[in-house]
Every structure is written in C-alpha cells, then in structure tokens.
Amino acid sequence: MIKDLHKDDFEKLTAILQKCNTGFKWQLRFFQWALLVFGAWLVIYLICWVNTDTSGN
C-alpha cells in the first residue's frame, strides 16, 4: 500500500490522503447531482404517465 511507502513521511502521507479526500468529495458531489437529476426526471415521467389518456377516445 502507498501508506506503507510513506509511513515515516507524515507530510507526504497527509498530501496523499488529502488528494483521496478531494477525489471522494467530488465523486460524492457528482453522485448527489445525478440522484437529483434522476429524481427530477422520475417525477416528470410519473406526472406525464398519470396525466396521459390511454383510453383512445
């Protein structure tokens, strides 16, 4: 593991972990945005589905 390579160099280890945290923060943020877009699409789809007249008259 990378942390074993830098176990005595705390500055380098801190920099590596900060990069991991930054990457995870962006990954989580994009996932939340995707959930928001999917939720909006689902609400619009359900509204259209409920309000569509399929009786053919």
N, CA and C atoms as a LAMMPS dump frame, in Angstrom:
ITEM: TIMESTEP
0
ITEM: NUMBER OF ATOMS
171
ITEM: BOX BOUNDS ff ff ff
-5.0000000000000000e+02 5.0000000000000000e+02
-5.0000000000000000e+02 5.0000000000000000e+02
-5.0000000000000000e+02 5.0000000000000000e+02
ITEM: ATOMS id mol type element x y z
1 1 1 N 0.833 -1.185 0
2 1 2 C 0 0 0
3 1 3 C 0.879 1.25 0
4 2 1 N 0.317 2.318 -0.491
5 2 2 C 1.07 3.574 -0.579
6 2 3 C 1.426 4.09 0.803
7 3 1 N 0.516 3.948 1.758
8 3 2 C 0.802 4.477 3.095
9 3 3 C 1.999 3.772 3.731
10 4 1 N 2.25 2.528 3.351
11 4 2 C 3.422 1.82 3.871
12 4 3 C 4.717 2.377 3.299
13 5 1 N 4.663 2.912 2.073
14 5 2 C 5.852 3.503 1.468
15 5 3 C 6.235 4.816 2.149
16 6 1 N 5.247 5.522 2.672
17 6 2 C 5.48 6.844 3.257
18 6 3 C 5.096 6.872 4.74
19 7 1 N 5.229 5.755 5.427
20 7 2 C 4.773 5.714 6.811
21 7 3 C 5.6 6.6 7.745
22 8 1 N 6.807 6.948 7.362
23 8 2 C 7.637 7.822 8.192
24 8 3 C 7.607 9.275 7.717
25 9 1 N 7.037 9.52 6.544
26 9 2 C 6.971 10.873 5.98
27 9 3 C 5.524 11.368 6.093
28 10 1 N 5.22 12.001 7.224
29 10 2 C 3.846 12.4 7.506
30 10 3 C 3.341 13.481 6.559
31 11 1 N 4.216 14.343 6.072
32 11 2 C 3.782 15.38 5.139
33 11 3 C 3.331 14.759 3.815
34 12 1 N 4.095 13.808 3.334
35 12 2 C 3.746 13.129 2.083
36 12 3 C 2.462 12.308 2.265
37 13 1 N 2.35 11.632 3.386
38 13 2 C 1.156 10.844 3.673
39 13 3 C -0.067 11.74 3.778
40 14 1 N 0.082 12.898 4.409
41 14 2 C -1.023 13.848 4.523
42 14 3 C -1.448 14.347 3.152
43 15 1 N -0.491 14.631 2.29
44 15 2 C -0.81 15.095 0.939
45 15 3 C -1.562 14.02 0.158
46 16 1 N -1.142 12.778 0.292
47 16 2 C -1.811 11.672 -0.405
48 16 3 C -3.244 11.529 0.088
49 17 1 N -3.439 11.577 1.39
50 17 2 C -4.781 11.413 1.94
51 17 3 C -5.68 12.602 1.617
52 18 1 N -5.112 13.801 1.539
53 18 2 C -5.913 14.961 1.148
54 18 3 C -6.378 14.836 -0.295
55 19 1 N -5.525 14.312 -1.176
56 19 2 C -5.937 14.081 -2.557
57 19 3 C -7.052 13.037 -2.626
58 20 1 N -6.957 12.007 -1.79
59 20 2 C -8.014 10.987 -1.742
60 20 3 C -9.323 11.603 -1.265
61 21 1 N -9.254 12.442 -0.249
62 21 2 C -10.454 13.088 0.27
63 21 3 C -11.071 14.027 -0.752
64 22 1 N -10.233 14.758 -1.481
65 22 2 C -10.74 15.658 -2.513
66 22 3 C -11.418 14.863 -3.624
67 23 1 N -10.79 13.781 -4.047
68 23 2 C -11.388 12.932 -5.079
69 23 3 C -12.707 12.347 -4.629
70 24 1 N -12.771 11.896 -3.393
71 24 2 C -14.01 11.33 -2.869
72 24 3 C -15.089 12.392 -2.745
73 25 1 N -14.693 13.614 -2.362
74 25 2 C -15.662 14.705 -2.236
75 25 3 C -16.325 14.983 -3.579
76 26 1 N -15.518 15.04 -4.645
77 26 2 C -16.086 15.301 -5.967
78 26 3 C -16.926 14.127 -6.464
79 27 1 N -16.48 12.924 -6.176
80 27 2 C -17.246 11.746 -6.572
81 27 3 C -18.603 11.745 -5.887
82 28 1 N -18.631 12.058 -4.61
83 28 2 C -19.884 12.105 -3.863
84 28 3 C -20.782 13.233 -4.363
85 29 1 N -20.203 14.376 -4.661
86 29 2 C -20.992 15.511 -5.154
87 29 3 C -21.631 15.183 -6.498
88 30 1 N -20.876 14.588 -7.432
89 30 2 C -21.448 14.229 -8.725
90 30 3 C -22.52 13.162 -8.581
91 31 1 N -22.342 12.236 -7.656
92 31 2 C -23.364 11.221 -7.403
93 31 3 C -24.645 11.857 -6.888
94 32 1 N -24.523 12.83 -6
95 32 2 C -25.701 13.524 -5.485
96 32 3 C -26.399 14.305 -6.588
97 33 1 N -25.626 14.956 -7.451
98 33 2 C -26.23 15.663 -8.581
99 33 3 C -26.958 14.692 -9.506
100 34 1 N -26.376 13.539 -9.74
101 34 2 C -27.011 12.529 -10.595
102 34 3 C -28.313 12.047 -9.965
103 35 1 N -28.316 11.865 -8.647
104 35 2 C -29.555 11.465 -7.979
105 35 3 C -30.62 12.547 -8.091
106 36 1 N -30.215 13.796 -7.993
107 36 2 C -31.155 14.902 -8.125
108 36 3 C -31.751 14.947 -9.532
109 37 1 N -30.927 14.791 -10.545
110 37 2 C -31.409 14.785 -11.926
111 37 3 C -32.326 13.59 -12.158
112 38 1 N -31.946 12.434 -11.663
113 38 2 C -32.784 11.244 -11.823
114 38 3 C -34.117 11.427 -11.112
115 39 1 N -34.104 11.989 -9.917
116 39 2 C -35.35 12.23 -9.181
117 39 3 C -36.253 13.194 -9.916
118 40 1 N -35.692 14.261 -10.478
119 40 2 C -36.499 15.216 -11.244
120 40 3 C -37.093 14.551 -12.475
121 41 1 N -36.27 13.765 -13.181
122 41 2 C -36.775 13.059 -14.348
123 41 3 C -37.897 12.095 -13.963
124 42 1 N -37.74 11.395 -12.86
125 42 2 C -38.744 10.434 -12.428
126 42 3 C -40.059 11.12 -12.084
127 43 1 N -40.012 12.251 -11.413
128 43 2 C -41.226 12.995 -11.081
129 43 3 C -41.925 13.452 -12.353
130 44 1 N -41.164 14.01 -13.293
131 44 2 C -41.758 14.454 -14.565
132 44 3 C -42.357 13.277 -15.326
133 45 1 N -41.655 12.164 -15.356
134 45 2 C -42.156 10.966 -16.042
135 45 3 C -43.459 10.476 -15.408
136 46 1 N -43.508 10.427 -14.096
137 46 2 C -44.718 9.955 -13.424
138 46 3 C -45.888 10.906 -13.639
139 47 1 N -45.627 12.199 -13.623
140 47 2 C -46.699 13.163 -13.887
141 47 3 C -47.238 12.985 -15.3
142 48 1 N -46.36 12.829 -16.27
143 48 2 C -46.805 12.608 -17.645
144 48 3 C -47.552 11.287 -17.781
145 49 1 N -47.099 10.272 -17.104
146 49 2 C -47.723 8.951 -17.18
147 49 3 C -49.132 8.981 -16.588
148 50 1 N -49.284 9.642 -15.45
149 50 2 C -50.594 9.71 -14.796
150 50 3 C -51.57 10.557 -15.605
151 51 1 N -51.082 11.611 -16.227
152 51 2 C -51.959 12.535 -16.955
153 51 3 C -52.193 12.155 -18.403
154 52 1 N -51.626 11.067 -18.873
155 52 2 C -51.807 10.636 -20.264
156 52 3 C -53.084 9.823 -20.39
157 53 1 N -53.892 10.194 -21.371
158 53 2 C -55.142 9.485 -21.616
159 53 3 C -54.853 8.328 -22.583
160 54 1 N -55.017 7.102 -22.089
161 54 2 C -54.759 5.92 -22.923
162 54 3 C -56.028 5.199 -23.327
163 55 1 N -57.181 5.834 -23.09
164 55 2 C -58.434 5.159 -23.413
165 55 3 C -58.707 5.159 -24.918
166 56 1 N -58.061 6.025 -25.665
167 56 2 C -58.237 6.049 -27.121
168 56 3 C -59.441 6.86 -27.552
169 57 1 N -60.116 7.517 -26.673
170 57 2 C -61.293 8.314 -27.023
171 57 3 C -60.949 9.756 -27.182
